[in-house]
């Protein structure tokens, strides 16, 4: 709810208050859940130092308790901090540990989540065959779970594969699928992800004016949201810098301001 409905500041305040309570100091399962919740809020706020600190504390507690389902979730969370730090080997080791535990537990959601994490790791390693296989598994598993957000994660895998390989027609088609699949007109995180995807396509095609305008819109949505999808995973360049020398500085500023003035609906 906090992530999808743009209430990160509220979520952070509540979790900080809860963890400040005298009874929250004990190393028990409740504290582990609380610090991981705060870690997830920090993840979407793009404070990745705090994200890792809270996720690793949660994992440490759950290992002490021998809580296998909790360990599986916590290791999965920690894996993303390695992916954000551009350490795919570190991320892979942790996603695979989480996946083994999910298999032992018969946890279908854990298997879907780790397929997505490993697919994103394969993209970082530019292993397209592995990324495709894992993206298809992600899509199938989240479809079985009837999870629209999970299905959109799989579509993002395919989008990244297309854009990195220079197939911008396919990337644009997949951005449209992502838009159709998500509730992008209702939740901010999906909105700026869609706008970022179209900005990437515009830059790839050399349509810098469109890219700058969309970049401004995405920046405004991030300001409203108080964070966003982790920039290292989306991997979108600043379109203003890409446009330098191709579009006048005055026009770049004008286009960026136009984008910043847009609502999510207008940008989409």
Secondary structure, DSSP 4 states (H G I P E B T S, - for coil): -TTTTT-HHHHHHHHHHHHTSGGGGS-SHHHHHHHHHHHHHHHHTT-HHHHHHHHHHHHHHHHHHT-HHHHHHHHHHHHHHHHHTT-HHHHHHHHHHHHHHHHHHT-HHHHHHHHHHHHHHHHHTT-HHHHHHHHHHHHHHHHHTT-HHHHHHHHHHHHHHHHHTT-HHHHHHHHHHHHHHS-TTT-HHHHHHHHHHHHHHHHHTT-HHHHHHHHHHHHHHHHHHTS-S-HHHH----HHHHHBTTB-HHHHHHHHHHHHT--HHHH-
